């Protein structure tokens, strides 16, 4: 073995080691997502936290219930409580707040027990309450004009728009879907093109057919623009939807199939569609979870999903957070152990915050996670790897040429 060959071998080995190290390092960093920056605990006798969101003025809002009933609290960026306040006024002050979000008209929109939408100031001072008179609300969205839109199901699927002054602006019902059955609305989001995108499924009622997932696009006043069903091999229940930055939609889906010994197989997936709702591809996640119930856009591309892994022993069921790239490729998954996930919100610093509870509901938790640097190239053949391979080939080629044309090269 001459010295030039040894140079080539040494160079190649070093490059491969560096490449593998960078790949392994990237995979290790993103294997189970970002670390927690802080964790706050709240005994159940003081507060039960059911929802959390970031404040546009800095810090966070958390909401739920306390000894005095409906409760909202404000926290700074480090999770220190700045104030907490019972929401007085309305029909059920002793109840709880299931959802907190900011309104584009200023202040907060709170969805509370009894199908009630409550509006407060940013300091949680009561302004008005709207009661949904019939049906069950499954999703609430804060519209760009400051109204709150309730999506749910009674005998038919419905949308109710509550104006910024607390009065009903409009109500739409959706009946007689193609193929029969009943629209069950499960998720509503503002659509970047205006109006709303809705995900749900068609309950066959008394017919012996599969549940059929659907996406529906409406205008700003809830009038249907289009609706697309997914049946046959694509049947199942759609339970949450997110708008894709490049256009189109991503929706979590649950399919159930009969397994051995009359067991039921639950197959969770995400369908990806174009702007008209036509399916482009599907990604399955049954190796990670049994059920996916929420999807939202990640700040730097891709999606976060919340799911549950169901085991034979209920006490061992695990809530998980999954992070994917824009194509749906799984980048990391985070297990919350025995904590029950209650709420999830992406934060402006590139991380996210969750609300969770202990198995027996004795304690509520707020957990803030660091910036998520995951990307689709993190654990694969990324830019550094490709550059390293190309550079290595170039260096080795130069050394080979030198060895070939060197004057002292033996005959």
C-alpha positions, 0 to 999 in steps of 0.5 A: 500500500503506497502513501498516496493510497493511504492518503485516499483511504484516510481521507475517505474514512474521515469524511465518512465518520464526519458525515455519519456523526452529523447524521447521528447528531441530527437524528439524536436532537430531533428523535423525541422533539425539543426539551421542556423549558419550564413546567408549572404544577397546579393542585386540583383544589386550586385550578383545573387547566383545560386550555392554554394559548399564547398572548399577542402581548407576551406570555400566555393565557390559561383557562379552566375552573377553580373553587370559584368557577370559571377561571382565567389566568395570565402568565409571563414568558417564564410561566410565572402567574401574573393574575388569575380571575373568575369570570363573573356573568353569564348563565353558569359561573360555577362551570368551567372554560374548555377553550381560551383564544384571543379575539381579533376584536380585542380581548378573549373568546372563551368556550364554556360549559353548557355550549356557551361562548363568552367574551371578556376583555384581555383582563378577563372582565365579562362582556357578554355570553352567547348560548347555543340553543341546540346541539353540541359544539365540537369546534370554535374558531375566532374569525378575522372580523372578530366574530366567533364561529361555532361548528357542531351537530344536532339533527344536522350539522350547523354553523353559528356566527356570533358577532363581536357584540354577542348577537347571532349574525347568521346560522347555517345548517347542512342536511342531505349529504350525497348518499344519505346520512347526517353531516357531523361537523368536527373541526373548523378553521379559517381558510387563507382564501377567505371563508372556512374549511370544515372537516367531519364525517357523514354518519350513516344513521340507520344505513349499513354503510361506512362512515364517510369523511368529508371536507367542506369549504364555505364562504365568510357567511357559511354558505357552501362552496364545495363539499367532497366525501371520501368513501370506499377504501378512503372512508373513515372519520375526519376529525381535524383539519389544517390549511397547507401553506402551499395550498390545500388541506391536511386532515386527520382520519380514523379508519376502523376495520374488523380484526381477528377474534372480533377485535377492532383495528384503529388505523390513524392517518392524515389525508393531504388534498389540493385546494379543491379537496381532491386527495393527493396522498395519505400517510399512516401513523398506526406504528405511533398512535391508535388515534389522531385527534388534532393537527395544526401547522408548525411554525417552520413548516410541517405539522404537529399532531396530537394522538393517543396510543391505546393499550390493553391496559387503560392505565398504560394508554399514552398521549403523544405529540407527533411532528411531521414535515410538510409531506407528512414524514414523521420527524419525531414523536414525544410521549407524555407518559401518564399525563393526559394532554388537554391543550396544545398551542404553537408559540411565536418563538418556534416552540409550543406549550401544552396543558395536561393533567395527571391520571387521576386529575389531581394535578394540572400542568403547563409545560413550555417546550423550546424551539423546534428545529426539526426539518425533513432533512434532520435524520436523512441525507441532508445538505451537509451529508450531500456536500460532504459526499461531493467534497469527499469525492473531489478530494479523493479524485485530486489525490488519485490524480496526484498518485497517478501522475506523480513522478515517483509513482512506481512503474 
